[in-house]
């Protein structure tokens, strides 16, 4: 119906108006992200609909593949580096898991929760919303935190530092990013895995 058309045009509109191609995102990635975001906002699960975060694990770890879209003001609020799990791959993430102690990243849609101070300092809890893909994220302790192994200098080596599955951010940026996206916004961890794309209830 007309709603589907609006959703498509929202993805298209964002893609063009924010020049997301220029910062490395594919139109397909943005379409998937907006589709899930829209569905989650409609479901009432999202208390901070202003921001949509895309963690694009189809890209090299040396690219700035972490994006925060400001859906209210139609702008790219943040773009930086992000780590993937060390068992997901070296420069590129190729394997994904929802299992305990897998040290792999988990695909799918998350909602951000509260912050706390843990072993990595300020950290942001994220809750996986997709059964079988990321719903063990909280039990696994997958959180957004800062890490000394994610930075501009590492971007010039053969691969970025890797985490135990957390989307870890540069130390000079993570606190500001957490402050923006905490408290009920959507985060989408993407890779064009056929298993995920074919089975995600939010995308199908």
ABEGO torsion letter per residue (X at the ends): XAAAAAAAAAAAAAAAAAGAAAAGBBAAAAAAAAAAAAAAAAAGABABAABBBBBBAABBAABBABBBBBAAAGBBABBBBBBBBAAAEBABBABBBABBGAGBBBBEBBBBBBBBBBAAEBBBBBBBABBGAAAAAAAAGBBBBBBAABBAAAAABABBBBBAGBBBBBAAAAAAAAAAABGGBBBBBBBBBAAAAAABAAAX
